[in-house]
Structure formats: C-alpha cells, structure tokens
C-alpha cells in the first residue's frame, strides 16, 4: 500500500494515477472525505487526515510500504514562517509515529540551502526533519512547474496581460509538467533501493515570453508581456490578492532566482518530457 498526500492536487494526483495504472494499491489521503469519492471509484482506498493532525496523519501512513508527502503553501497562515515549519514538524512526526519505512517528498531546487530563498527554506526544514526520523527519504527537488501559468491566467484572460516577476522576460528557464513529476514520484515510491537520495528535476527551457506566446495561441488572443520592477514585486502580488506576508516570501524566492543561487545539486538529474504547449492547453481547458 502506498499513501499519497496532496492527492487532489497536481503532483499527488498524477502520482496516484501512475500507481493505480500499474496495479499498485493506493491510499489517498484527503482532508475532506467528499473529495475522496472519486479516488474510491478509481480503485483507491481513502484516509481522512489534515497535515496539522499528527495522529490522524500517522494513522494514514501506518502499514504502508511508502508514503508521498509535500508541504502545501497556506495563503491564510497568520505567521507564514512559523506556521509552515509547524506543519512540516507535524508531517515528520506522523512519519516517525507511523513506522512507514520509505518516504518520497516533493521539494524544490535550492532546498539544500537554509536561507535566502523565501519559502524554499521551509522545504529545507522539512527535508531535515524527515531525515532525523531515520526514514529512507527520497527528496524530489523540482524546477518550475509548467502549471505555474495558472497564477497569471486571470490577468491574461481579464486584462490581456502576462506579468513577469523578473528583470527580463527573455531568460530561458527549465520548466517541468506536474504529470512528469508524478511519474518520478511513483517510480521512487516503488523503488527498492537500500538508500535514500535527492533527485533533481529538470525540464525543457522556455523564456517567459515564449510561454506568453504559447498561451496567447491557446487563448486565441494577444497578450502583452509586462515585466514587474523588482521593488514592486510584493506590492503587485498583494494587490492581486496574495496576503502581504506571503507576497514578501514569494518576492524573496524570485530574488533568489535572479541571483542564480537555485541550482541542481542532488544525486541525479531527471528531465521531464512534456512540452509547454500540451500543458497550457490542459490548463486552459480545465480552468474554472
């Protein structure tokens, strides 16, 4: 049995589908039982647990051969740093209490660094907390999700604008589709290696201008690419509805990218194969 958290999201859902397609037993961990009904129909069993509930999460992991965990970003967190570290501690505590022998964690490029990159420091904290439990840990450190375009889709549809939080819209950046991440996660879960590892995820390289052009083609309308000046990053995000403290954290992440400190430094590198156009068509088709 494989326990999958975040199963209603992109990566967890992709990993669960991969496992089920291979005939592997899946326990879908959801926070709301109603959201697990589709997974029951797909052949999984469900367990209801919140990331902050160590006891119930441990129960969800107990008896499983391996578990997939991630640290969701909580936009409503009153104290983002303390709240996300506390959630990471709860997840690691549940892993310890459950006795699950193997864990695959969704992390990020740059998570080997303790500071200087906004919210990635919470993933650094979680990786280390999981290692302290003695579990066999595979940390999957991803580059940019291709699906990150979802965060600017409203601006594209409403104002015909594609905002870029960077000094230039013409810097090639690796981007990977979450379906490719899910495939790597599923493979890591069923692996029987004697040691944990860090897997860095790479992808096709696109500039933000290229992504905007691809998105414009899918939408059938022109998009104006607008670079947001660095001093305005946090304010612009806050004006778009991002809580101010979280906006400051994200601005720190964008700054780290501009400084080039987020580099793959894991044990091996896996490259995604999905092209951005395929992902954008899916994002637009499934947008609410």
QUINOR-V964680 format. One line per field, one symbol per residue. phi: phi as a letter, one per 20 degrees, with the letter a starting at -180 (. if undefined). A space follows every 50 residues. Layout:
phi = ???
//
This chain:
phi = .cecemfedffgfffffffffenefcdeececgffefffffeoeeccebd fedgffffffefnefbcdcbdfedfeffcgffffffffffffffffffmf eccddecbgnffeebnbmfffffgffgffffffnffddeeeeegfffffg fdfffffedmddfceafbecefcfccfffffgfffffffefdfeceadde ddageceffffffffgfffmbfceeceeggfdgffffffeofggffffff ffffffffemeecfceebdcdfdfeffffffffffeff
//
